[in-house]
């Protein structure tokens, strides 16, 4: 089957058009990635924990906030008075076990290692380590992920089960 000259020309024009479109598409995509700023932490959902800028706060619990306040991170907060009299809102999250929650009382001295972050224009200290009554609790990982706490309850003691033959005095 022979092609006519006009069909070969239209076929060439079609291929030339596709090549031109491909070149435009390639040029529209950035050829070089933009370098990320050196000290800027990775972005994700919500505030970011910046472990490079951790601080240690030694202070006294002024107020314990357990009810969620709109616009603040969910979970328990401690309003801690620092050594200069400034009050810091320390976020502890929702995973503290009962024993830890009971140890937190107004007037109790605490040591908190964490990173400051700003959410909706307000500063929060995202606690990573909390020391209260000479006991240190890990609240977050070094990447800022909240750590679920094991509960203070223990598993029920294991009971031994006897076979029917043993319960009846052994095999007869």
C-alpha positions in Angstrom: 0.0 0.0 0.0 1.4 3.3 -1.0 1.0 6.5 0.9 0.2 9.7 -0.9 2.6 12.6 -0.5 0.1 14.7 1.4 -0.4 12.0 4.0 3.4 11.8 4.6 3.6 15.5 5.0 0.7 15.6 7.5 2.3 12.7 9.4 5.6 14.7 9.6 3.8 17.8 10.8 2.0 15.8 13.5 5.3 14.4 14.8 7.0 17.8 14.7 4.1 19.2 16.7 4.4 16.4 19.3 8.1 17.0 19.6 7.6 20.8 20.1 4.9 20.1 22.8 7.4 17.7 24.5 10.1 20.4 24.5 7.7 23.0 26.0 6.7 20.6 28.7 10.3 19.8 29.6 11.2 23.5 29.8 8.2 24.2 32.0 9.5 21.9 34.7 12.2 23.4 36.9 15.5 21.9 35.9 17.2 22.5 39.3 15.8 21.9 42.8 15.8 24.8 45.1 18.2 24.2 48.1 16.4 24.0 51.5 17.5 26.5 54.1 20.1 25.0 56.4 18.5 25.6 59.8 14.8 25.3 58.8 13.1 22.2 60.2 11.0 20.0 57.9 7.4 21.1 57.4 4.5 18.9 58.2 1.1 19.1 59.7 0.9 21.6 62.6 3.9 23.0 64.4 7.3 21.5 63.9 9.6 20.3 66.7 13.1 21.8 66.2 15.5 19.6 68.3 18.4 21.8 67.2 17.0 24.6 69.4 16.1 22.7 72.5 16.0 24.5 75.8 15.9 23.4 79.5 13.4 25.1 81.8 13.7 24.7 85.5 10.6 26.1 87.2 7.5 25.6 89.3 4.1 24.5 88.1 1.7 27.4 88.4 -1.4 26.0 86.7 -2.3 22.6 85.2 -4.5 22.9 82.1 -6.4 19.7 81.1 -9.3 21.2 79.2 -8.6 21.9 75.5 -8.5 25.6 74.6 -9.4 26.3 71.0 -6.3 27.1 68.9 -3.9 25.4 71.3 -2.3 21.9 70.9 -4.5 19.1 72.3 -3.5 17.5 75.6 -2.3 18.5 79.0 -0.4 21.8 79.4 1.5 23.1 82.4 1.9 26.8 83.0 5.4 26.9 84.5 7.0 29.9 86.2 10.6 30.1 85.2 13.5 31.5 87.2 13.0 35.1 86.0 9.3 35.0 86.8 8.2 34.5 83.2 5.4 32.0 82.6 5.8 29.4 79.9 3.0 27.2 78.5 4.5 23.7 78.3 2.6 21.2 76.1 2.8 17.6 77.4 0.3 16.0 75.1 -2.6 13.6 75.8 -0.6 10.4 76.7 0.6 10.9 80.3 -0.3 7.9 82.5 -2.2 8.3 85.7 0.8 8.1 88.0 2.5 10.9 86.1 -0.6 13.1 86.1 -1.0 12.6 89.8 2.6 13.6 90.4 1.9 17.0 88.7 0.6 19.4 91.4 0.6 23.2 91.5 3.7 24.4 93.3 5.8 21.3 92.3 9.2 22.0 90.9 9.8 20.6 87.3 12.5 20.4 84.8 11.4 20.4 81.1 13.6 19.9 78.1 11.9 20.8 74.9 11.7 23.2 72.0 9.7 26.4 71.6 7.2 26.7 68.8 4.6 29.2 67.8 1.0 28.2 67.0 -1.6 30.8 66.1 0.6 33.6 67.3 1.2 32.0 70.8 4.4 30.4 72.1 4.5 26.9 73.5 7.3 24.8 74.9 6.9 21.3 73.4 8.2 19.2 76.2 10.4 16.2 75.2 11.6 15.3 78.7 9.7 16.1 81.9 11.4 15.6 85.3 9.2 15.7 88.4 10.0 14.2 91.8 13.4 12.9 90.5 11.6 10.8 87.8 12.2 11.6 84.1 9.4 10.9 81.7 9.9 10.9 77.9 7.1 12.9 76.4 8.3 13.1 72.8 11.0 11.5 70.7 14.0 13.6 69.5 12.0 14.2 66.3 9.1 15.6 68.3 6.7 12.7 68.0 4.5 12.3 71.1 5.4 9.0 72.9 2.5 7.0 74.2 2.9 6.1 77.9 2.4 2.6 79.2 -0.4 2.7 81.8 0.4 2.1 85.5 -1.9 -0.9 85.5 -0.3 -4.3 85.3 -1.5 -7.3 83.4 -3.6 -9.7 85.6 -1.5 -12.4 87.1 -1.4 -15.6 85.1 -3.4 -18.4 86.5 -2.3 -22.0 86.0 -4.8 -24.2 84.3 -4.9 -27.9 85.0 -6.0 -30.6 82.7 -9.1 -32.5 83.5 -7.1 -35.6 84.4 -4.9 -33.6 86.8 -8.0 -32.0 88.4 -9.5 -35.5 89.0 -6.4 -36.8 90.7 -4.4 -37.9 87.7 -4.9 -40.6 85.1 -6.4 -43.8 86.4 
